[in-house]
Amino acid sequence: MSQTAPTELTPASAAERLAAIEDIKQLKARYFRLMDTKDWAALREVFTDDAHMDIDGFASDGGDAITAFLSKVLTPLRTVHHGHMPEITLTSTDQASGVWAMFDYVEFPSDGLPRGFHGYGHYHDQYRVERGAWRIASSRVARLRIDPLAGGLPDGAPA
């Protein structure tokens, strides 16, 4: 009795899968960079038109609304976002899911010691090809730990 592999990967299909995964990695890297550099117009392009985002219970729906929310919240802050160790699963030729370990440094304006936090956790994402490119269709941040900066946490910061 012979068994066949559930999905046979030809060199061409393996290359296509690797290319899609690399495109998604580049997309997520762009997302982090554009947030930290506050390039809101370019950031809008990383999201699908109907994207959903949930960060610490603050949810937004639609690429325009997400970008407006992030712009309003992050413009006065100094931030550094890193994503690591991506686990990306292609679910079809134009859809994928991913989990990224994350670190963020968020510093609020302060006259004294820096106020804000170091955050640790995971991004849980869904991706979809829209307008000819991979884009973020859904993103949820699940924080595991928050370490306050020397000046403490400002009001409204995640705890």
Disulfide bonds with the S-S distance in Angstrom:
none
